[in-house]
Amino acid sequence: KGFLKNCKQATKVDIGKNINTIDKNAFNYGKKVQKVVIRGKLKKVGKGAFKNTKKNVIIKVKTSAKNFEKNKTLLEKSGLPKNATVKSVKNKK
């Protein structure tokens, strides 16, 4: 909750592979966030988690194709802005 509450300058967020939950309103204060990288398999994304990000936010998901589809579905159900882009990116080892 309130992930970016006191961070008004962040433009890019990298969510590590051990994070599997994004709470509701997590990006409520991240109005400058343009890019989000998700490296793990998400189990839950709270409603409105990305509602106050930039309208054209780019979310890059660095997981397997199977996990990408699950993550994308969770992200879309959370209420992404209409112009948001969710991309699959190959994980470089």
C-alpha positions in Angstrom: 0.0 0.0 0.0 1.2 3.5 -0.8 4.3 2.1 -2.6 5.3 5.5 -4.0 3.8 7.7 -1.3 6.8 9.9 -0.7 8.5 9.5 -4.0 7.4 12.2 -6.4 10.3 12.0 -8.9 10.3 8.3 -9.9 9.9 7.7 -13.6 10.9 4.0 -13.7 10.0 1.2 -11.3 11.7 -2.3 -11.3 9.6 -4.9 -9.4 11.9 -7.9 -8.5 11.2 -11.5 -9.1 10.4 -12.2 -5.5 7.4 -9.8 -5.4 4.1 -11.5 -6.2 1.6 -8.9 -5.0 0.9 -5.3 -6.0 -1.6 -3.8 -3.5 -4.4 -1.5 -4.5 -3.4 2.1 -5.1 0.3 1.1 -5.1 1.1 3.7 -7.7 -1.4 6.2 -6.5 1.4 8.8 -6.0 3.5 7.8 -8.9 2.2 10.3 -11.4 5.6 10.5 -13.3 6.1 6.8 -13.6 6.5 6.0 -17.3 8.0 2.5 -17.2 7.4 -0.5 -15.0 9.4 -3.7 -15.2 7.9 -6.8 -13.6 10.3 -9.7 -13.2 8.2 -12.3 -11.3 5.0 -14.2 -11.4 2.2 -12.1 -9.9 -0.5 -13.7 -7.8 -2.5 -10.6 -7.1 -2.8 -7.0 -8.4 -5.1 -4.8 -6.4 -7.9 -2.8 -8.0 -6.7 0.6 -9.1 -3.0 -0.3 -8.5 -2.0 1.7 -11.6 -4.8 4.3 -11.8 -2.6 7.4 -11.3 0.3 6.5 -13.5 0.8 8.3 -16.8 -1.8 7.3 -19.3 0.7 5.9 -21.7 2.7 3.9 -19.1 4.7 1.0 -20.5 4.8 -2.2 -18.4 7.5 -4.7 -19.4 7.0 -8.2 -18.1 10.2 -10.3 -18.0 8.9 -13.9 -17.4 8.0 -17.0 -19.4 5.2 -16.8 -22.0 2.9 -18.7 -19.7 3.5 -16.3 -16.8 3.3 -13.3 -19.1 -0.3 -14.1 -20.0 -1.3 -14.5 -16.4 0.4 -11.3 -15.3 -1.2 -9.4 -18.2 -4.6 -10.6 -17.3 -4.1 -9.6 -13.6 -2.8 -6.2 -14.7 -5.7 -5.5 -17.1 -8.3 -6.5 -14.4 -6.7 -4.0 -12.0 -7.8 -1.1 -14.1 -4.8 0.0 -16.2 -5.1 3.3 -18.0 -6.6 2.8 -21.6 -3.3 3.8 -23.3 -1.1 1.6 -21.1 1.0 -0.9 -22.9 1.9 -4.4 -21.5 4.9 -6.0 -23.3 6.6 -9.3 -23.0 10.4 -9.0 -22.8 12.8 -11.9 -22.9 14.6 -12.5 -19.7 18.4 -12.2 -20.3 20.4 -14.5 -18.0 
